[in-house]
Amino acid sequence: MPEMYFDERRPDGLTQRCYSPSTIVQDYFTPGAEYELTEFVEPSRTAFAALTGADGSPR
């Protein structure tokens, strides 16, 4: 499974480099787009669930 890194910019202006063991995040987020917190949380949970399975264990 291909891995990827992406940058997350927070409301306070800080940027954090994040790691995903899969490119699944590309299916849920658009590069350069800005999301309100509530718009960010649900796709994050959905992407994580797709990556790990319903019980949180790696697929």
Backbone bond lengths (Angstrom), bond angles and torsions (degrees), N, CA, C in turn:
res aa  C-N    CA-C-N  psi(-1)  N-CA   C-N-CA  omega(-1)  CA-C   N-CA-C  phi
1 M - - - 1.444 - - 1.537 107.52 -
2 P 1.321 118.29 129.79 1.467 119.78 179.85 1.529 111.31 -72.39
3 E 1.302 115.34 143.79 1.458 120.95 178.26 1.520 109.65 -102.23
4 M 1.321 115.97 167.73 1.458 119.09 176.46 1.524 109.97 -154.53
5 Y 1.308 114.74 156.84 1.458 122.92 172.73 1.517 107.28 -115.66
6 F 1.318 116.51 146.75 1.459 120.96 176.90 1.519 108.26 -146.99
7 D 1.313 116.32 155.62 1.455 121.84 -180.00 1.515 110.17 -100.20
8 E 1.311 114.66 136.46 1.462 122.57 177.61 1.530 106.94 -114.94
9 R 1.313 116.51 119.78 1.464 120.45 177.08 1.520 108.27 -101.64
10 R 1.303 115.52 125.21 1.463 121.73 -175.49 1.525 111.20 -90.99
11 P 1.323 116.69 163.48 1.470 120.16 -179.50 1.524 114.08 -57.18
12 D 1.339 116.90 -28.15 1.462 119.44 179.60 1.530 112.50 -81.65
13 G 1.353 116.93 2.28 1.456 121.69 176.59 1.519 114.58 95.23
14 L 1.317 117.92 -12.72 1.462 120.25 178.57 1.521 110.22 -71.59
15 T 1.320 115.43 144.97 1.465 121.30 177.29 1.516 108.52 -115.93
16 Q 1.319 115.74 136.36 1.459 121.62 178.77 1.518 108.86 -124.19
17 R 1.330 116.61 133.21 1.459 122.12 174.41 1.516 107.13 -81.67
18 C 1.323 116.96 126.55 1.466 122.80 -178.55 1.525 109.77 -115.19
19 Y 1.304 115.07 155.06 1.460 122.41 -179.50 1.518 109.61 -118.47
20 S 1.314 116.18 139.32 1.455 121.83 171.48 1.527 107.47 -129.88
21 P 1.319 117.53 130.91 1.461 119.55 178.39 1.529 112.24 -72.67
22 S 1.319 116.60 1.67 1.451 122.69 -179.24 1.524 109.24 -144.13
23 T 1.308 116.87 161.94 1.469 121.17 175.55 1.526 111.37 -86.98
24 I 1.312 118.44 13.05 1.468 122.72 -176.62 1.527 112.15 -56.99
25 V 1.332 117.98 -30.37 1.472 119.74 -179.03 1.521 111.57 -61.55
26 Q 1.328 117.35 -26.17 1.468 120.55 177.95 1.524 111.75 -64.57
27 D 1.322 116.83 -23.61 1.458 121.05 179.45 1.528 112.71 -77.79
28 Y 1.332 116.76 -15.85 1.459 120.81 -173.56 1.528 114.78 -116.52
29 F 1.341 117.22 -14.96 1.460 120.62 -177.67 1.521 110.74 -134.01
30 T 1.320 115.86 150.40 1.459 122.92 178.90 1.519 108.75 -105.52
31 P 1.338 118.54 124.92 1.466 120.29 178.95 1.529 111.55 -55.65
32 G 1.327 115.37 133.99 1.454 121.28 178.20 1.517 114.89 84.57
33 A 1.326 117.12 -10.55 1.468 120.23 -179.33 1.524 110.23 -74.60
34 E 1.315 115.60 151.90 1.461 121.54 174.73 1.522 108.46 -107.32
35 Y 1.327 115.48 136.39 1.461 121.32 -178.36 1.521 109.49 -125.26
36 E 1.313 116.40 137.31 1.461 120.61 168.00 1.526 106.43 -67.14
37 L 1.318 116.65 157.59 1.461 120.07 -177.96 1.523 111.72 -54.06
38 T 1.323 116.85 -45.90 1.471 119.59 -179.03 1.521 111.86 -64.87
39 E 1.335 117.52 -30.34 1.473 121.16 177.33 1.521 111.44 -76.10
40 F 1.322 117.41 -20.84 1.461 122.71 -177.82 1.532 112.11 -87.81
41 V 1.324 116.28 -37.16 1.464 120.51 -172.78 1.524 112.53 -64.39
42 E 1.318 117.75 -50.21 1.473 119.87 -175.02 1.536 112.56 -62.71
43 P 1.346 119.75 -49.04 1.467 118.23 176.98 1.533 112.59 -62.22
44 S 1.334 116.66 -31.82 1.473 119.45 176.64 1.517 110.61 -62.67
45 R 1.312 116.39 -45.82 1.468 120.85 178.92 1.531 111.14 -63.85
46 T 1.319 116.20 -41.81 1.459 120.57 -179.35 1.528 110.74 -65.20
47 A 1.326 116.72 -43.52 1.468 120.61 178.50 1.520 110.62 -63.56
48 F 1.334 117.09 -42.39 1.464 120.70 178.74 1.525 110.75 -63.11
49 A 1.312 116.73 -42.44 1.467 120.71 179.05 1.528 110.82 -63.90
50 A 1.333 117.20 -39.19 1.464 120.67 178.56 1.527 110.97 -66.35
51 L 1.315 115.69 -32.84 1.463 120.87 -179.00 1.515 112.19 -76.91
52 T 1.331 117.15 -38.23 1.458 120.36 -170.69 1.517 114.94 -104.25
53 G 1.295 118.13 -23.71 1.457 119.90 -172.00 1.522 108.97 98.46
54 A 1.277 117.22 165.15 1.465 122.40 -172.59 1.527 113.34 -61.79
55 D 1.312 118.38 -31.92 1.465 120.18 -176.71 1.531 113.56 -90.24
56 G 1.345 117.67 1.59 1.456 120.54 178.24 1.522 114.41 89.28
57 S 1.334 117.44 -3.91 1.457 119.34 178.70 1.525 110.29 -84.80
58 P 1.328 117.66 148.92 1.478 119.81 -179.93 1.517 112.00 -60.41
59 R 1.325 115.62 145.09 1.459 119.98 175.95 1.500 110.26 -85.06
